[in-house]
Structures are given as C-alpha cells and as structure tokens.
Amino acid sequence: MCIRDSECLDKEVSGTYHAVNSGAASRFEFAEALKSHSPSFQSTILPASSTEFASEARRPGYSVLSPRKLEEALGHPFPHWTDGLARFLRQ
C-alpha cells in the first residue's frame, strides 16, 4: 500500500513496509482524539493499563509501527496520524 500505487512503481519500491501515518498514540490518546471530533460524545474516557485487561496474548510494553523506511524510499514524510484521523472523519 502506498500513497499512490504509481508512486511506488515510479520509484521501484519493493519489499515490506509499514504504510502508516507518522506519530504515535496510545489507545487512550486515540480515543481522546476521536472524542474531540465528536462534540455530542459526553462520556468520560479513562486511561487504563493493558495489565487491567485479561488476555492470553503476551503484549510488548511499547510497539509502534514506523513509516520511516517508506518515507525514505518515497522521499517525503507521511502526515501525522491526527491529520489522517481528521480527514477520515470528514469523509
């Protein structure tokens, strides 16, 4: 997945890349950002640790996908995730 398929073909980009917006957010930060775009949502969102939720899966303490490799291959930065979220919610 690329910004435009032709962009990857033009630059002969191949391999495995993380095609994600830049920046990082916890699930709490993402929920808060969603709430900021939804004035009618009046509930309080509380942060919680992943240890508060039972799960068989072992999770790393911190894991963020980085678009750096694809940004370097294409020669330009990707927009911040908050910009991507705002664009998505306007659609």
TIPADREN-705270 format. One record per atom (N, C-alpha, C, O): x, y, z. Coordinates in steps of 0.02 Angstrom, whole numbers, padded with zeros to 5 digits, always signed. Layout:
REM residues N
XYZ ...
END
This chain:
REM residues 91
+00042-00058+00000 +00000+00000+00000 +00044+00061+00000 +00092+00065+00038 +00029+00108-00042 +00068+00171-00046 +00020+00229-00050 -00040+00221-00056 +00049+00289-00045 +00008+00349-00054 -00028+00343-00121 -00088+00354-00125 +00009+00326-00172 -00020+00310-00238 +00020+00251-00264 +00081+00250-00258 -00014+00201-00292 +00022+00143-00318 +00075+00164-00368 +00130+00137-00369 +00059+00213-00411 +00106+00236-00461 +00169+00266-00430 +00223+00262-00459 +00161+00295-00371 +00219+00324-00337 +00270+00269-00320 +00330+00279-00328 +00246+00212-00297 +00290+00157-00281 +00321+00127-00344 +00380+00110-00344 +00282+00122-00397 +00308+00095-00460 +00360+00141-00490 +00412+00117-00514 +00347+00206-00489 +00394+00254-00517 +00462+00251-00482 +00514+00260-00514 +00462+00239-00417 +00524+00239-00378 +00550+00168-00369 +00600+00157-00334 +00518+00119-00401 +00537+00049-00397 +00543+00026-00324 +00592-00006-00305 +00493+00042-00284 +00491+00022-00215 +00464-00050-00211 +00411-00064-00237 +00501-00092-00178 +00477-00161-00168 +00499-00183-00098 +00545-00155-00070 +00466-00232-00073 +00482-00257-00007 +00425-00247+00041 +00369-00232+00021 +00439-00256+00105 +00389-00249+00157 +00398-00182+00192 +00452-00166+00216 +00344-00144+00194 +00346-00077+00225 +00285-00070+00270 +00234-00101+00260 +00292-00027+00321 +00235-00007+00362 +00207+00058+00332 +00239+00110+00338 +00150+00054+00300 +00118+00113+00271 +00069+00141+00322 +00010+00127+00320 +00096+00181+00367 +00056+00211+00421 +00071+00285+00425 +00123+00308+00401 +00027+00322+00455 +00040+00392+00467 +00096+00399+00518 +00111+00351+00554 +00127+00457+00522 +00180+00468+00570 +00151+00481+00639 +00091+00492+00647 +00194+00480+00688 +00172+00492+00757 +00152+00428+00791 +00150+00375+00761 +00138+00434+00854 +00119+00376+00895 +00064+00397+00944 +00060+00456+00964 +00023+00350+00963 -00030+00364+01011 -00049+00301+01049 -00049+00246+01020 -00064+00309+01111 -00092+00253+01149 -00165+00245+01130 -00194+00288+01096 -00196+00191+01151 -00267+00184+01137 -00307+00239+01172 -00358+00262+01145 -00284+00260+01230 -00317+00315+01265 -00312+00380+01225 -00361+00415+01217 -00252+00395+01200 -00243+00456+01160 -00285+00454+01096 -00313+00505+01076 -00289+00396+01065 -00331+00389+01005 -00404+00400+01022 -00440+00435+00986 -00427+00371+01077 -00497+00380+01098 -00511+00454+01114 -00564+00480+01096 -00465+00488+01146 -00473+00559+01161 -00476+00600+01096 -00516+00647+01092 -00435+00582+01047 -00437+00617+00983 -00504+00607+00948 -00532+00654+00920 -00530+00546+00950 -00597+00532+00922 -00650+00575+00957 -00693+00604+00925 -00645+00577+01023 -00694+00615+01062 -00691+00690+01044 -00743+00723+01041 -00632+00715+01030 -00626+00786+01013 -00660+00803+00948 -00676+00861+00935 -00672+00753+00906 -00707+00764+00842 -00781+00748+00848 -00818+00753+00798 -00803+00729+00907 -00873+00710+00918 -00902+00749+00976 -00906+00723+01032 -00923+00811+00965 -00947+00853+01020 -01006+00823+01058 -01016+00838+01117 -01045+00781+01026 -01103+00751+01059 -01083+00695+01107 -01124+00674+01148 -01022+00670+01102 -00998+00617+01147 -00979+00648+01213 -00930+00685+01218 -01017+00633+01265 -01008+00666+01330 -00977+00622+01383 -00964+00645+01438 -00967+00558+01369 -00939+00513+01419 -00866+00529+01434 -00831+00558+01392 -00845+00511+01493 -00775+00520+01513 -00735+00459+01491 -00757+00402+01500 -00678+00471+01462 -00634+00417+01442 -00577+00415+01493 -00544+00465+01505 -00567+00357+01523 -00516+00349+01573 -00458+00306+01547 -00470+00255+01514 -00397+00326+01560 -00340+00284+01539 -00339+00220+01580 -00360+00218+01638 -00313+00167+01550 -00307+00103+01585 -00243+00069+01561 -00223+00077+01503 -00214+00031+01604 -00155-00007+01587 -00176-00072+01553 -00229-00099+01569 -00136-00097+01508 -00152-00161+01475 -00154-00218+01525 -00185-00269+01512 -00121-00210+01582 -00123-00262+01633 -00192-00268+01666 -00207-00317+01700 -00234-00218+01656 -00302-00219+01684 -00350-00261+01643 -00408-00271+01663 -00327-00285+01585 -00370-00324+01541 -00340-00393+01531 -00284-00400+01506 -00376-00444+01551 -00352-00512+01544 -00345-00531+01471 -00390-00519+01430 -00288-00560+01454 -00276-00581+01385 -00225-00638+01385 -00176-00637+01422 -00238-00687+01343 -00190-00742+01335 -00128-00718+01298 -00073-00745+01308 -00137-00668+01255 -00081-00645+01213 -00032-00604+01254 -00051-00562+01295 +00032-00616+01244 +00083-00575+01275 +00093-00514+01232 +00100-00519+01171 +00093-00456+01262 +00099-00394+01226 +00163-00358+01247 +00182-00358+01305 +00196-00326+01198 +00255-00287+01216 +00234-00225+01254 +00178-00201+01247 +00279-00199+01294 +00264-00138+01332 +00254-00078+01287 +00215-00033+01303 +00289-00077+01230 +00284-00020+01184 +00297-00046+01114 +00350-00075+01101 +00250-00036+01069 +00261-00057+00999 +00224-00008+00954 +00163+00000+00958 +00261+00023+00910 +00234+00072+00864 +00260+00056+00794 +00320+00046+00785 +00216+00055+00745 +00237+00047+00676 +00266+00113+00652 +00239+00167+00666 +00321+00110+00615 +00353+00170+00591 +00351+00173+00515 +00365+00124+00482 +00333+00231+00487 +00332+00238+00415 +00401+00259+00387 +00407+00270+00327 +00452+00264+00430 +00517+00292+00411 +00546+00260+00348 +00569+00296+00304 +00546+00194+00344 +00576+00160+00286 +00541+00179+00221 +00573+00191+00171 +00474+00182+00222 +00437+00200+00162 +00444+00274+00147 +00448+00294+00089 +00446+00316+00199 +00457+00388+00188 +00524+00399+00154 +00530+00439+00107 +00575+00363+00176 +00641+00370+00145 +00641+00346+00073 +00672+00377+00030 +00607+00290+00060 +00604+00262-00008 +00567+00310-00055 +00586+00316-00114 +00515+00342-00031 +00475+00387-00073 +00500+00459-00073 +00483+00498-00117 +00540+00475-00024 +00570+00542-00022 +00527+00597+00007 +00538+00656-00006 +00477+00578+00047 +00436+00629+00080 +00405+00600+00144 +00394+00540+00149 +00391+00644+00192 +00360+00621+00254 +00286+00606+00246 +00253+00633+00201 +00261+00564+00289 +00190+00549+00291 +00157+00597+00340 +00189+00620+00388 +00092+00612+00330 +00058+00656+00377 +00051+00624+00447 +00053+00563+00454 +00043+00666+00497 +00033+00642+00565 -00034+00605+00571 -00081+00620+00534 -00038+00558+00616 -00099+00518+00623 -00160+00560+00639 -00215+00543+00619 -00151+00616+00676 -00208+00658+00692 -00237+00691+00630 -00297+00702+00625 -00193+00708+00582 -00217+00735+00518 -00256+00682+00479 -00308+00696+00450 -00229+00621+00478 -00263+00566+00444 -00331+00551+00475 -00379+00538+00439 -00335+00553+00542 -00398+00541+00576 -00448+00595+00558 -00506+00580+00543 -00428+00657+00559 -00473+00713+00542 -00498+00707+00471 -00557+00716+00458 -00454+00690+00424 -00475+00681+00354 -00525+00624+00348 -00575+00630+00312 -00512+00568+00382 -00557+00511+00380 -00626+00529+00407 -00677+00511+00377 -00628+00564+00462 -00692+00580+00494 -00731+00633+00454 -00792+00637+00461 -00698+00671+00412 -00733+00720+00369 -00766+00685+00310 -00812+00714+00280 -00744+00626+00292 -00772+00591+00233 -00843+00571+00244 -00874+00541+00200 
END
